[in-house]
Amino acid sequence: MREKGKLFVVGFGPGDFKHITQRAVEAIQESDLVIGYKTYVELIEHFLGEQTVVSTGMTEEVSRAQEAVKQAESGKKVAVISSGDAGVYGMAGLIYEVLIEKGWKEATGVEVEIVPGISAINSCASLLGAPVMHDSCTISLSDHLTPWELIAKRVEAAAQADFVIALYNPRSGRRTRQIIETQKILLQYRSPETPVGLVKSAYRDRQSIVITSLAEMLNHDIGMLTTVIIGNSSTFLYDNLMITPRGYQRKYTLNDEQQPLKPHQRLQKEAEPWALDQEGSHTTNDGAVGVLTKAPVKKQTSLDMARKALAIVSGQEISMPAPIVQQKIESLFELAVSPGVANKEFTSKQMITLAEVVGEKGRMEYTPNHKIVLKIPTSEPETITSQLQEAGFLLSPVGDVLSIKACDFCDGEKAEPIPYADELQRILGGRLMPKELNIGFNGCGMACYRAVMEDIGIVFRKGKFDLFLGAKPVGRTAHPGQPVAEGIEPEALVGIITNIVEEYKENAHPNERLFKYFKRVKQIQGYPYRDITPVIEIEPAPCGD
Ligand code: SAH
């Protein structure tokens, strides 16, 4: 029996020898015969040895496939090569079509191996930054085998659905109209400032990369070797790179200009000042042609209104322009609320407001610090804050920030020190700290709201203040703070506490709680550290153990 041949259908990637896969090289080198378009064969010459090469012109794809099948059936190992991936506008489908026509079956016919390669959407995206990232599609503008009406329909559907779009075969010497039509369709749904990347000959000798905008893209060279990547409604430019965020939801917290940017918080708004739901955001880029600004929210123009009026009086529908697609960027808004520094009483209106703003999709959690943390998916955090403020809530950010917790001063009967608690809240409340820092403020020596168990404890007694520092508020080795001063004059209190907080903020290590800092530096603002904690032999038990 004659030895059966084999057909490799090989995608060799963008065109340089570093971005071809190992398997593609093996397939080419194992073959007796390599068949491909002339330019492609030249690109992989580097890997060729004894193979017979059949290189043909561009339009002879069908005869190339037929020749490949014939040679494989005669017992040869044949590699049919495509640039990028052979299964993306490449030779793979055509080879199967020719085989099927001949009644080929996998079990009995010649062996077929499709070797995947890096397609232009991937190689070109890598040169532009990270423009694909989210849902995307490829559309070939070649109407050689596909009717233009269908292509236009696909462009429109993709534009409407906010896909990132990679346009293959955008223009040739003869075919120039399609890219113009495509831009026209896209502009009906996307902002003219939408970032667009044009990559020509990616990873080849004459590589060129242009970052532009939907409005400007036709002012640049676009040809058969170009891939055009159109951003979605949240794609932005940064430092001459085109980046599409991973999703439409990001985290937003109150008071965020004072908050840390931990890796898990990278998607906060202030980390993305270019986010499209922010007023007046501008990002320029070195040398890039486009400047990304906030996409215009389509306002009703007088023309729109006139058209509507005409439609009503004439009883005829007058066609309206398609709306610009602008996805709302939903934030997960996190903040904490309490009825106030010196008030522990919720009103019914406040509870109703909470239920309203949190809605079905949000969450409410109470904390050990007399607060309720809210997590609300929303694209309008400002509306929520104003509703909460109107209901009389004290709003505070969550995370490693300074919080002040006071007693209710016996329902306000012992009101004398309240202004000092309010003043501290005004100056220090919500400030970013190396680690969560709680100030406990109690109105009498009973200290029933446990001020001495907080990082900083303040107790009002006989018209003056006592100060406690360095409690370890949680854990199995929890202990109160040590008394460092008694009888502080009221006028001096705010200054002293502010200095302590400033010193801690300035000098503590990240994540170093106040008691650890106090123990390490041995004195804060002249108050010496004394080790008053009893020595107890106890196994350390961090979280989860
Ligand atoms: N099979 C190929 C696509 C072939 S269609 C792949 O998967 O990449 C031909 C189109 O692919 C070109 O018109 C161009 O739009 C794109 N293309 C292929 N190689 C490219 C490269 N190196 N740089 C830019 N675009 C490329």
Boltz pocket constraint, residues with backbone or C-beta under 6 A from the ligand:
constraints:
  - pocket:
      binder: B
      contacts: [[A, 13], [A, 14], [A, 15], [A, 82], [A, 83], [A, 84], [A, 85], [A, 86], [A, 87], [A, 88], [A, 89], [A, 90], [A, 118], [A, 119], [A, 120], [A, 121], [A, 124], [A, 167], [A, 168], [A, 169], [A, 170], [A, 199], [A, 200], [A, 201], [A, 202], [A, 203], [A, 204], [A, 223], [A, 224], [A, 225], [A, 226], [A, 227], [A, 228]]
      max_distance: 6.0
